[in-house]
């Protein structure tokens, strides 16, 4: 059974599949970083190549968690208070614009309630982290990035990328 959209087909705008599907095409280049793969596709586009046939595929995916810093109750509560204050000021500003009572009072009320709620939510979140005393940022990266192209224009794409590889690199001496 196939369910289709009332607006047509089983593809999203730009002819992309609606559901996750493996990429198709022939490899025309492989690069160590996403920036290099992106530069290759930019080169193809500048060469009037049909980049609609091209896909960049990250291979050998890994989740990298970079530690940003140490957490403590003081840092957690301070950050919660500041973020709550910003939200509270915004809410107080909206209240002050639409309520005919003292603008400054609405702004101050929003600030106080924002700080208190920021403190409360950050304390609850940190206490539930069960002793994780550091903050981090996660990033999904690949071991390499392959550029694939549909068979109808893969040979032309491979030839263009070979020209790019022969160009002297600008940047590192």
C-alpha positions in Angstrom: 0.0 0.0 0.0 1.4 3.4 -0.9 0.2 6.6 0.7 0.7 9.7 -1.4 0.4 13.4 -0.6 -2.7 15.3 -1.8 -0.2 17.8 -3.3 1.4 15.2 -5.6 3.9 12.4 -5.7 6.1 10.8 -3.0 8.9 13.3 -3.4 9.5 16.6 -1.5 10.3 19.9 -3.2 13.5 19.8 -5.1 12.8 16.1 -6.1 14.2 14.9 -2.8 12.8 11.7 -1.3 10.4 12.2 1.6 11.7 9.2 3.5 15.3 8.5 4.3 16.8 6.5 1.4 20.3 5.5 0.6 22.1 7.7 -1.9 22.5 6.7 -5.5 25.1 7.5 -8.0 28.7 6.8 -8.9 31.6 8.1 -6.9 33.4 10.9 -8.6 35.5 12.2 -5.7 36.4 11.5 -2.1 37.5 14.1 0.4 38.8 14.1 4.0 36.7 17.1 5.1 33.2 18.4 4.3 34.7 21.7 3.3 36.8 20.0 0.6 33.7 18.1 -0.7 31.7 21.4 -0.7 34.6 23.1 -2.5 34.5 20.4 -5.2 30.7 20.8 -5.7 31.2 24.6 -5.9 33.8 24.0 -8.6 31.4 21.8 -10.5 28.7 24.5 -10.2 31.1 27.2 -11.4 31.9 24.9 -14.4 28.3 24.9 -15.4 27.9 21.2 -14.4 24.4 20.0 -13.5 24.9 19.9 -9.7 21.3 18.6 -9.3 22.8 15.2 -10.1 25.3 15.4 -7.2 25.2 14.2 -3.6 27.7 14.6 -0.8 27.7 11.5 1.4 29.4 11.3 4.8 30.9 7.9 5.3 32.1 6.3 8.6 29.9 8.5 10.8 30.9 9.2 14.4 29.5 11.3 17.1 32.1 13.6 18.6 31.4 15.2 22.0 33.7 18.1 22.7 34.0 19.1 26.3 33.4 22.9 26.7 34.0 23.4 30.4 33.4 22.4 34.0 30.0 22.7 35.6 29.3 23.7 39.2 26.1 24.8 41.0 27.2 28.4 40.8 27.7 28.3 37.0 24.5 26.4 36.4 22.4 28.7 38.5 24.1 31.8 37.0 23.4 30.7 33.5 19.8 29.7 34.3 19.2 33.1 35.9 20.7 35.0 32.9 18.7 33.0 30.3 15.5 33.4 32.5 16.1 37.1 32.8 16.2 37.5 29.0 13.0 35.6 28.6 11.4 37.5 31.4 12.4 40.8 30.0 10.8 39.8 26.7 7.6 38.6 28.4 7.5 41.8 30.5 8.0 43.9 27.4 5.0 42.2 25.8 2.9 42.6 28.9 3.9 46.2 29.2 2.8 46.9 25.6 -0.6 45.3 25.9 -1.6 45.9 29.5 -2.6 49.5 30.5 -0.9 49.4 33.9 2.6 50.6 34.6 5.1 49.6 31.9 8.0 49.5 34.3 6.1 47.4 36.7 5.3 44.8 33.9 8.9 44.8 32.8 10.2 44.3 36.4 7.6 41.6 37.0 8.6 39.7 33.9 12.3 40.0 34.9 11.8 38.7 38.4 9.6 35.8 37.2 12.0 35.0 34.4 15.0 34.9 36.8 13.1 32.7 39.3 11.9 30.3 36.6 15.4 30.1 35.0 16.9 29.3 38.4 14.3 26.6 39.1 14.6 24.9 35.7 18.4 24.9 35.6 18.5 23.5 39.2 16.1 20.7 38.3 18.0 19.9 35.1 21.4 19.9 36.8 20.2 17.8 39.8 18.8 15.2 37.3 22.1 15.0 35.4 23.4 12.7 38.2 26.9 14.1 38.7 27.8 15.1 35.2 30.1 18.0 36.0 31.0 19.2 32.6 29.2 20.8 29.6 29.8 19.6 26.1 28.7 20.0 22.5 28.0 17.0 20.3 28.6 16.9 16.6 28.1 14.3 13.9 31.1 14.0 11.7 32.3 11.6 9.0 35.6 9.9 8.4 35.4 10.9 4.7 33.0 12.6 2.3 32.2 11.0 -1.0 30.8 13.0 -3.9 28.4 10.9 -5.9 26.9 11.7 -9.3 24.1 10.1 -11.3 25.5 7.9 -14.1 24.4 10.1 -17.0 26.9 12.8 -16.1 29.4 11.0 -13.8 32.2 10.8 -16.3 32.0 14.6 -17.0 32.0 15.3 -13.2 35.0 13.0 -12.7 36.9 14.9 -15.4 36.1 18.3 -13.9 37.2 17.2 -10.4 40.4 15.8 -11.9 41.1 19.3 -13.2 40.4 20.7 -9.7 42.9 18.3 -8.2 45.6 19.5 -10.6 45.0 23.2 -9.7 47.6 24.6 -7.2 46.0 25.0 -3.8 45.6 28.6 -2.5 46.1 28.9 1.2 48.7 26.7 2.8 52.3 27.4 1.5 
